[in-house]
Amino acid sequence: MKAAVFDAFGPPDQVLQVRDLPTPKPGPGQVRVRMIYSPINPSDMLVVEGKYGVLPTLPATPGFEGVGVVDEAGPGILGRLVLGKRVAVINSAGGNWAEYAVIPARQARPIPHGVSDEQAAAFFVNPATVLALVRHVLAVPRGAWLLQSAAGSTLGRMVIKLARHDGIKTINVVRRQEAVAELEALGGDVVLASADGNIEDRVREITGGRGVLHAIDPVGGATGLGLFRALGEGGKLVLYGALSGEPIPIEPRAAIAGDRRLEGFWLGHWMRKRSIPASLKLFREIGRLIREDVLSSRIGTIYPLDRIQEATREAASIGRDGKTLLRL
Ligand SMILES: NC(=O)c1ccc[n+]([C@@H]2O[C@H](COP(=O)([O-])OP(=O)(O)OC[C@H]3O[C@@H](n4cnc5c(N)ncnc54)[C@H](OP(=O)(O)O)[C@@H]3O)[C@@H](O)[C@H]2O)c1
């Protein structure tokens, strides 16, 4: 089979190569999936750069999620149940940027009808994170404000649509002025360009001086600090990404006197704490909300695997329009 492989950590467009590898065989409790599409997510890029929380032994193939059809099952009941089915391929070890991937059968989740292959490619990572952050970790009540940065990301757009669906108001921070009108049209209640001034002052104007109680940030640095300072008393900021690569210089007094909280979120940890029925419920909810165009992804260019360098360059570009997919 063909697979994208890297032997050393570094810039994805330099270290990734397409190679012929032996087609893998599923072992007990595993299935083999004939891959259709896999997205290029920021977490995949971080793995190749050697900057992710958990790194593979090299050489390795990236790719945490995607869609495909189960073409062989190893010994075990679960695998037989999904044989021949189109599934979300949740590959916590990475390895989906290949023609075939072997994963635990329990992580091959059948995709409901009415969800296209392109949407199914990004079925899990972003939709599950959005539901986890908005409905569980922050449990934002109806009518409350939710403040977010990188609001034009695939995930940020889902937050805007879910908030509208759930009766939550959003204040959205973007780095490019050009993104403002587009996110307002998508349903963002307020959209601010970070270059336009102090985030804290703008948020306090909007909230009558009180600040917000709920905020999420995948950027860090000055943007993360702006969101933290915009919290009202008792407010919480959840950090779920590190797009700027910069630390957040928080003043201890701001946290202490304002009773403000800062928390990290990682989907892998969060999912491990969920029971099997709760995970199944989450999957059903994701399927329903993708069909209703609430947790659907904006899809960008689709590249064949042999154009992997070009695909990763596009995925890393500023102002990219939609999620870049690999056709496998
Ligand atoms: N913790 C978790 O479990 C978890 C799970 C899922 C996703 N995430 C994180 O969620 C974030 C969004 O993921 P995604 O798939 O939606 O990404 P995406 O579609 O690739 O979008 C990335 C967005 O980030 C913006 N951006 C990039 N660098 C920035 C910077 N330095 N300052 C401000 N904005 C910046 C880009 O802005 P432009 O439009 O201006 O280019 C773009 O809108 C990523 O950080 C990802 O790692 C975390």
The ligand as an SDF file (V2000), in Angstrom:
LIG
                    3D

 48 52  0  0  0  0  0  0  0  0999 V2000
   -7.5470   19.9830   22.5760 N   0  0  0  0  0  0  0  0  0  0  0  0
   -8.1750   19.1790   21.7340 C   0  0  0  0  0  0  0  0  0  0  0  0
   -8.5350   18.0450   22.0740 O   0  0  0  0  0  0  0  0  0  0  0  0
   -8.4540   19.6690   20.3390 C   0  0  0  0  0  0  0  0  0  0  0  0
   -9.3350   18.9540   19.5190 C   0  0  0  0  0  0  0  0  0  0  0  0
   -9.6210   19.4720   18.2550 C   0  0  0  0  0  0  0  0  0  0  0  0
   -8.9970   20.6400   17.8040 C   0  0  0  0  0  0  0  0  0  0  0  0
   -8.1220   21.2650   18.6360 N   0  0  0  0  0  0  0  0  0  0  0  0
   -7.4560   22.5140   18.2370 C   0  0  0  0  0  0  0  0  0  0  0  0
   -8.4180   23.3960   17.7190 O   0  0  0  0  0  0  0  0  0  0  0  0
   -7.7740   24.3470   16.9010 C   0  0  0  0  0  0  0  0  0  0  0  0
   -8.5830   24.5360   15.6290 C   0  0  0  0  0  0  0  0  0  0  0  0
   -8.5890   23.3200   14.8800 O   0  0  0  0  0  0  0  0  0  0  0  0
   -9.1980   23.3050   13.3940 P   0  0  0  0  0  0  0  0  0  0  0  0
   -9.1360   21.9110   12.8880 O   0  0  0  0  0  0  0  0  0  0  0  0
  -10.4990   23.9930   13.4170 O   0  0  0  0  0  0  0  0  0  0  0  0
   -8.1180   24.2260   12.6610 O   0  0  0  0  0  0  0  0  0  0  0  0
   -8.1390   24.8730   11.2210 P   0  0  0  0  0  0  0  0  0  0  0  0
   -9.4070   24.6400   10.5030 O   0  0  0  0  0  0  0  0  0  0  0  0
   -6.8490   24.4610   10.5890 O   0  0  0  0  0  0  0  0  0  0  0  0
   -8.0810   26.4320   11.5110 O   0  0  0  0  0  0  0  0  0  0  0  0
   -7.0020   27.0470   12.1250 C   0  0  0  0  0  0  0  0  0  0  0  0
   -7.4420   28.4810   12.4050 C   0  0  0  0  0  0  0  0  0  0  0  0
   -6.5640   29.0560   13.3260 O   0  0  0  0  0  0  0  0  0  0  0  0
   -6.2260   30.3490   12.9310 C   0  0  0  0  0  0  0  0  0  0  0  0
   -4.8630   30.5780   13.3730 N   0  0  0  0  0  0  0  0  0  0  0  0
   -3.7550   29.8680   13.0850 C   0  0  0  0  0  0  0  0  0  0  0  0
   -2.6860   30.3870   13.7020 N   0  0  0  0  0  0  0  0  0  0  0  0
   -3.1300   31.4530   14.3970 C   0  0  0  0  0  0  0  0  0  0  0  0
   -2.5020   32.4170   15.2230 C   0  0  0  0  0  0  0  0  0  0  0  0
   -1.1790   32.3730   15.4620 N   0  0  0  0  0  0  0  0  0  0  0  0
   -3.2620   33.3910   15.7680 N   0  0  0  0  0  0  0  0  0  0  0  0
   -4.5860   33.4330   15.5250 C   0  0  0  0  0  0  0  0  0  0  0  0
   -5.2500   32.5640   14.7410 N   0  0  0  0  0  0  0  0  0  0  0  0
   -4.5240   31.5720   14.1870 C   0  0  0  0  0  0  0  0  0  0  0  0
   -6.3580   30.3700   11.4170 C   0  0  0  0  0  0  0  0  0  0  0  0
   -6.6730   31.6790   11.0560 O   0  0  0  0  0  0  0  0  0  0  0  0
   -6.7470   32.2590    9.5550 P   0  0  0  0  0  0  0  0  0  0  0  0
   -8.1240   31.8940    9.0660 O   0  0  0  0  0  0  0  0  0  0  0  0
   -6.5490   33.7010    9.7340 O   0  0  0  0  0  0  0  0  0  0  0  0
   -5.6500   31.5710    8.7720 O   0  0  0  0  0  0  0  0  0  0  0  0
   -7.4930   29.3970   11.1800 C   0  0  0  0  0  0  0  0  0  0  0  0
   -8.7250   30.0700   11.1890 O   0  0  0  0  0  0  0  0  0  0  0  0
   -6.3490   23.8020   16.6750 C   0  0  0  0  0  0  0  0  0  0  0  0
   -5.4650   24.4750   17.5440 O   0  0  0  0  0  0  0  0  0  0  0  0
   -6.4750   22.3520   17.0910 C   0  0  0  0  0  0  0  0  0  0  0  0
   -5.2390   21.8110   17.5220 O   0  0  0  0  0  0  0  0  0  0  0  0
   -7.8440   20.8060   19.8840 C   0  0  0  0  0  0  0  0  0  0  0  0
  1  2  1  0
  2  3  2  0
  2  4  1  0
  4  5  1  0
  4 48  2  0
  5  6  2  0
  6  7  1  0
  7  8  2  0
  8  9  1  0
  8 48  1  0
  9 10  1  0
  9 46  1  0
 10 11  1  0
 11 12  1  0
 11 44  1  0
 12 13  1  0
 13 14  1  0
 14 15  2  0
 14 16  1  0
 14 17  1  0
 17 18  1  0
 18 19  2  0
 18 20  1  0
 18 21  1  0
 21 22  1  0
 22 23  1  0
 23 24  1  0
 23 42  1  0
 24 25  1  0
 25 26  1  0
 25 36  1  0
 26 27  1  0
 26 35  1  0
 27 28  2  0
 28 29  1  0
 29 30  1  0
 29 35  2  0
 30 31  1  0
 30 32  2  0
 32 33  1  0
 33 34  2  0
 34 35  1  0
 36 37  1  0
 36 42  1  0
 37 38  1  0
 38 39  2  0
 38 40  1  0
 38 41  1  0
 42 43  1  0
 44 45  1  0
 44 46  1  0
 46 47  1  0
M  CHG  2   8   1  16  -1
M  END
$$$$
